[in-house]
Amino acid sequence: MGYLSEKVYGVKRGLEDYPLDGSALLARAALLPPARSFADTLRTAETSVIAEVKRSSPSAGPIADVDPARFAEACQAAGAAAISVLTEPKDFGGSLADLQAVHLATGVPVLRKDFLVHPAQLIEARVNGADAALLIAACLTGAELKVMLVAASDLGLGILLETHGREDLEEALATDAEVVGVNARDLESLAVDEARALALLREIPPDRVAVLESGISTRAQVERAGEAGASAVLVGEALVRAPDAGAKLREMLGGSR
């Protein structure tokens, strides 16, 4: 069993042992203003950057003890189209408090990135400041994915539907998900293959918003992603490690924004 399979198994067991109170969360979500539009924000002429709050990862280990609000403010000022927040605590050092802090500090869409397998987690994301949430196709059966997409739509929550291979991509394109991501990192082995990811990106139709994820640290990579059809790239480690996240982001955007 690889990393993703083990992680999803643990998340599902955790939700069985400690279920979320979906009804109470839904009552709170009903009082919220509309979410900031994730898909519309990424539909730009130039390839945008989704900047990610990421303290650690299973592949890199500890990265940086970043202040989520200050990091997000700096990235928004430098031209980030959206901010992704890892809320998984054990391997990524994240929390829902980070999500709340970024939502309060910024005016761009905020994405909750975690291992989401139950509709109550989507409601939890919305209540804690998310405008969008990550769904990993490999984490969900076809029926589960449909349920999650309907739940997100009902909440007005945007979705980044992540894929890793051709089978995942075909499943994603069979849905009505507006934003489809290709992760260059295989979440079972944790190996990165940019060439494979770029090849998959080219298969995403232009009516979808295509996003390249993982292993991106240079302007040249952003340009290659754009040439392959990506409307946006998601960048975490390179920005978090940089002495000046805003300067690094402007460099990756080619100094144009």
NUMAR-852595 format. One record per residue (C-alpha): residue in one letter; residue number from 1; y, z, x negated. Coordinates in steps of 0.5 Angstrom, whole numbers, padded with zeros to 4 digits, always signed. Layout:
N
{'A'; NUM; {Y; Z; X}},
...
***
This chain:
257
{'M'; 1; {+0000; +0000; +0000}},
{'G'; 2; {+0007; -0002; -0003}},
{'Y'; 3; {+0014; +0001; -0002}},
{'L'; 4; {+0016; -0001; +0004}},
{'S'; 5; {+0009; +0000; +0008}},
{'E'; 6; {+0009; +0007; +0005}},
{'K'; 7; {+0016; +0008; +0007}},
{'V'; 8; {+0015; +0006; +0014}},
{'Y'; 9; {+0009; +0010; +0015}},
{'G'; 10; {+0013; +0016; +0013}},
{'V'; 11; {+0019; +0014; +0018}},
{'K'; 12; {+0014; +0013; +0024}},
{'R'; 13; {+0011; +0020; +0023}},
{'G'; 14; {+0017; +0023; +0022}},
{'L'; 15; {+0020; +0021; +0029}},
{'E'; 16; {+0013; +0023; +0032}},
{'D'; 17; {+0014; +0030; +0029}},
{'Y'; 18; {+0021; +0030; +0030}},
{'P'; 19; {+0024; +0025; +0036}},
{'L'; 20; {+0031; +0024; +0037}},
{'D'; 21; {+0034; +0026; +0043}},
{'G'; 22; {+0035; +0019; +0046}},
{'S'; 23; {+0038; +0021; +0052}},
{'A'; 24; {+0043; +0025; +0049}},
{'L'; 25; {+0045; +0020; +0044}},
{'L'; 26; {+0046; +0015; +0049}},
{'A'; 27; {+0051; +0019; +0053}},
{'R'; 28; {+0055; +0020; +0047}},
{'A'; 29; {+0055; +0013; +0045}},
{'A'; 30; {+0057; +0011; +0052}},
{'L'; 31; {+0064; +0014; +0051}},
{'L'; 32; {+0065; +0010; +0044}},
{'P'; 33; {+0070; +0004; +0044}},
{'P'; 34; {+0067; -0003; +0042}},
{'A'; 35; {+0064; -0004; +0036}},
{'R'; 36; {+0068; -0008; +0030}},
{'S'; 37; {+0065; -0015; +0031}},
{'F'; 38; {+0060; -0016; +0025}},
{'A'; 39; {+0058; -0023; +0026}},
{'D'; 40; {+0065; -0026; +0027}},
{'T'; 41; {+0068; -0022; +0021}},
{'L'; 42; {+0063; -0026; +0016}},
{'R'; 43; {+0064; -0033; +0019}},
{'T'; 44; {+0069; -0035; +0014}},
{'A'; 45; {+0070; -0041; +0010}},
{'E'; 46; {+0069; -0037; +0003}},
{'T'; 47; {+0063; -0033; +0002}},
{'S'; 48; {+0065; -0026; +0003}},
{'V'; 49; {+0062; -0019; +0000}},
{'I'; 50; {+0059; -0014; +0004}},
{'A'; 51; {+0060; -0008; -0001}},
{'E'; 52; {+0055; -0002; -0001}},
{'V'; 53; {+0055; +0005; -0001}},
{'K'; 54; {+0049; +0007; -0006}},
{'R'; 55; {+0048; +0013; -0010}},
{'S'; 56; {+0041; +0011; -0012}},
{'S'; 57; {+0035; +0007; -0011}},
{'P'; 58; {+0027; +0007; -0012}},
{'S'; 59; {+0028; +0001; -0017}},
{'A'; 60; {+0034; +0004; -0021}},
{'G'; 61; {+0033; +0011; -0020}},
{'P'; 62; {+0040; +0015; -0020}},
{'I'; 63; {+0046; +0010; -0020}},
{'A'; 64; {+0053; +0014; -0019}},
{'D'; 65; {+0055; +0020; -0015}},
{'V'; 66; {+0060; +0016; -0011}},
{'D'; 67; {+0065; +0018; -0006}},
{'P'; 68; {+0063; +0014; +0000}},
{'A'; 69; {+0070; +0014; +0003}},
{'R'; 70; {+0074; +0013; -0003}},
{'F'; 71; {+0069; +0007; -0005}},
{'A'; 72; {+0070; +0004; +0002}},
{'E'; 73; {+0077; +0004; +0002}},
{'A'; 74; {+0078; +0001; -0005}},
{'C'; 75; {+0073; -0005; -0003}},
{'Q'; 76; {+0076; -0006; +0003}},
{'A'; 77; {+0083; -0007; -0001}},
{'A'; 78; {+0080; -0011; -0005}},
{'G'; 79; {+0077; -0016; +0000}},
{'A'; 80; {+0070; -0013; +0002}},
{'A'; 81; {+0069; -0016; +0009}},
{'A'; 82; {+0064; -0010; +0011}},
{'I'; 83; {+0062; -0004; +0008}},
{'S'; 84; {+0054; -0002; +0008}},
{'V'; 85; {+0052; +0005; +0008}},
{'L'; 86; {+0045; +0007; +0006}},
{'T'; 87; {+0043; +0013; +0010}},
{'E'; 88; {+0036; +0014; +0008}},
{'P'; 89; {+0036; +0021; +0004}},
{'K'; 90; {+0030; +0021; -0001}},
{'D'; 91; {+0030; +0015; -0005}},
{'F'; 92; {+0037; +0013; -0004}},
{'G'; 93; {+0041; +0019; -0003}},
{'G'; 94; {+0045; +0017; +0003}},
{'S'; 95; {+0046; +0021; +0010}},
{'L'; 96; {+0049; +0020; +0017}},
{'A'; 97; {+0055; +0024; +0014}},
{'D'; 98; {+0057; +0018; +0009}},
{'L'; 99; {+0057; +0013; +0015}},
{'Q'; 100; {+0062; +0017; +0019}},
{'A'; 101; {+0066; +0018; +0013}},
{'V'; 102; {+0066; +0010; +0012}},
{'H'; 103; {+0068; +0009; +0019}},
{'L'; 104; {+0074; +0014; +0019}},
{'A'; 105; {+0076; +0011; +0012}},
{'T'; 106; {+0076; +0003; +0014}},
{'G'; 107; {+0078; -0002; +0019}},
{'V'; 108; {+0072; -0007; +0017}},
{'P'; 109; {+0065; -0007; +0020}},
{'V'; 110; {+0061; -0001; +0018}},
{'L'; 111; {+0053; -0003; +0017}},
{'R'; 112; {+0048; +0003; +0017}},
{'K'; 113; {+0042; +0001; +0012}},
{'D'; 114; {+0036; +0005; +0013}},
{'F'; 115; {+0029; +0004; +0015}},
{'L'; 116; {+0030; +0003; +0023}},
{'V'; 117; {+0024; +0003; +0027}},
{'H'; 118; {+0026; +0006; +0034}},
{'P'; 119; {+0031; +0005; +0039}},
{'A'; 120; {+0034; +0012; +0038}},
{'Q'; 121; {+0036; +0011; +0031}},
{'L'; 122; {+0040; +0005; +0033}},
{'I'; 123; {+0044; +0009; +0038}},
{'E'; 124; {+0044; +0015; +0033}},
{'A'; 125; {+0047; +0009; +0028}},
{'R'; 126; {+0053; +0008; +0034}},
{'V'; 127; {+0054; +0015; +0035}},
{'N'; 128; {+0055; +0016; +0027}},
{'G'; 129; {+0060; +0010; +0026}},
{'A'; 130; {+0056; +0004; +0025}},
{'D'; 131; {+0058; -0003; +0028}},
{'A'; 132; {+0052; -0006; +0026}},
{'A'; 133; {+0045; -0004; +0023}},
{'L'; 134; {+0040; -0007; +0019}},
{'L'; 135; {+0033; -0009; +0022}},
{'I'; 136; {+0028; -0011; +0017}},
{'A'; 137; {+0023; -0016; +0020}},
{'A'; 138; {+0017; -0014; +0016}},
{'C'; 139; {+0018; -0007; +0019}},
{'L'; 140; {+0017; -0009; +0026}},
{'T'; 141; {+0012; -0012; +0030}},
{'G'; 142; {+0014; -0018; +0034}},
{'A'; 143; {+0014; -0014; +0040}},
{'E'; 144; {+0018; -0008; +0037}},
{'L'; 145; {+0023; -0013; +0034}},
{'K'; 146; {+0025; -0016; +0041}},
{'V'; 147; {+0026; -0008; +0043}},
{'M'; 148; {+0030; -0007; +0038}},
{'L'; 149; {+0034; -0013; +0039}},
{'V'; 150; {+0035; -0012; +0046}},
{'A'; 151; {+0037; -0004; +0045}},
{'A'; 152; {+0042; -0007; +0040}},
{'S'; 153; {+0045; -0012; +0044}},
{'D'; 154; {+0046; -0006; +0050}},
{'L'; 155; {+0050; -0002; +0045}},
{'G'; 156; {+0054; -0007; +0043}},
{'L'; 157; {+0051; -0006; +0036}},
{'G'; 158; {+0051; -0012; +0031}},
{'I'; 159; {+0045; -0013; +0027}},
{'L'; 160; {+0043; -0016; +0020}},
{'L'; 161; {+0036; -0018; +0021}},
{'E'; 162; {+0033; -0018; +0014}},
{'T'; 163; {+0027; -0023; +0011}},
{'H'; 164; {+0023; -0023; +0005}},
{'G'; 165; {+0019; -0029; +0006}},
{'R'; 166; {+0018; -0035; +0010}},
{'E'; 167; {+0014; -0032; +0015}},
{'D'; 168; {+0019; -0027; +0016}},
{'L'; 169; {+0024; -0032; +0016}},
{'E'; 170; {+0021; -0036; +0021}},
{'E'; 171; {+0020; -0030; +0026}},
{'A'; 172; {+0027; -0028; +0025}},
{'L'; 173; {+0030; -0035; +0027}},
{'A'; 174; {+0025; -0035; +0033}},
{'T'; 175; {+0030; -0029; +0035}},
{'D'; 176; {+0037; -0030; +0038}},
{'A'; 177; {+0040; -0026; +0032}},
{'E'; 178; {+0046; -0028; +0029}},
{'V'; 179; {+0046; -0025; +0022}},
{'V'; 180; {+0040; -0027; +0018}},
{'G'; 181; {+0039; -0024; +0011}},
{'V'; 182; {+0034; -0026; +0005}},
{'N'; 183; {+0033; -0020; +0001}},
{'A'; 184; {+0032; -0023; -0006}},
{'R'; 185; {+0028; -0016; -0008}},
{'D'; 186; {+0021; -0016; -0005}},
{'L'; 187; {+0021; -0009; -0002}},
{'E'; 188; {+0013; -0008; -0003}},
{'S'; 189; {+0013; -0009; -0011}},
{'L'; 190; {+0021; -0008; -0012}},
{'A'; 191; {+0021; -0015; -0016}},
{'V'; 192; {+0027; -0019; -0015}},
{'D'; 193; {+0027; -0027; -0015}},
{'E'; 194; {+0033; -0030; -0014}},
{'A'; 195; {+0031; -0037; -0014}},
{'R'; 196; {+0026; -0036; -0008}},
{'A'; 197; {+0031; -0032; -0004}},
{'L'; 198; {+0036; -0038; -0005}},
{'A'; 199; {+0031; -0043; -0003}},
{'L'; 200; {+0030; -0039; +0003}},
{'L'; 201; {+0037; -0039; +0005}},
{'R'; 202; {+0037; -0046; +0005}},
{'E'; 203; {+0032; -0046; +0011}},
{'I'; 204; {+0037; -0042; +0015}},
{'P'; 205; {+0041; -0047; +0020}},
{'P'; 206; {+0048; -0047; +0020}},
{'D'; 207; {+0049; -0044; +0027}},
{'R'; 208; {+0047; -0037; +0024}},
{'V'; 209; {+0051; -0033; +0019}},
{'A'; 210; {+0046; -0033; +0013}},
{'V'; 211; {+0047; -0027; +0008}},
{'L'; 212; {+0044; -0026; +0001}},
{'E'; 213; {+0042; -0019; -0001}},
{'S'; 214; {+0040; -0015; -0008}},
{'G'; 215; {+0041; -0017; -0015}},
{'I'; 216; {+0048; -0020; -0015}},
{'S'; 217; {+0053; -0018; -0020}},
{'T'; 218; {+0057; -0024; -0022}},
{'R'; 219; {+0061; -0029; -0019}},
{'A'; 220; {+0056; -0035; -0021}},
{'Q'; 221; {+0051; -0031; -0017}},
{'V'; 222; {+0056; -0031; -0011}},
{'E'; 223; {+0058; -0038; -0012}},
{'R'; 224; {+0050; -0040; -0012}},
{'A'; 225; {+0049; -0036; -0006}},
{'G'; 226; {+0055; -0040; -0002}},
{'E'; 227; {+0052; -0047; -0005}},
{'A'; 228; {+0045; -0045; -0001}},
{'G'; 229; {+0049; -0043; +0005}},
{'A'; 230; {+0050; -0036; +0005}},
{'S'; 231; {+0056; -0034; +0009}},
{'A'; 232; {+0056; -0027; +0005}},
{'V'; 233; {+0053; -0023; +0000}},
{'L'; 234; {+0051; -0016; +0000}},
{'V'; 235; {+0053; -0012; -0007}},
{'G'; 236; {+0051; -0005; -0008}},
{'E'; 237; {+0049; -0003; -0015}},
{'A'; 238; {+0054; -0007; -0019}},
{'L'; 239; {+0060; -0005; -0015}},
{'V'; 240; {+0058; +0003; -0015}},
{'R'; 241; {+0056; +0002; -0023}},
{'A'; 242; {+0063; -0001; -0024}},
{'P'; 243; {+0069; +0004; -0027}},
{'D'; 244; {+0073; +0000; -0022}},
{'A'; 245; {+0070; -0002; -0016}},
{'G'; 246; {+0076; -0006; -0013}},
{'A'; 247; {+0077; -0010; -0019}},
{'K'; 248; {+0069; -0012; -0020}},
{'L'; 249; {+0069; -0014; -0013}},
{'R'; 250; {+0076; -0018; -0014}},
{'E'; 251; {+0072; -0021; -0020}},
{'M'; 252; {+0066; -0023; -0016}},
{'L'; 253; {+0071; -0026; -0010}},
{'G'; 254; {+0074; -0031; -0016}},
{'G'; 255; {+0080; -0027; -0015}},
{'S'; 256; {+0082; -0031; -0009}},
{'R'; 257; {+0083; -0025; -0004}},
***
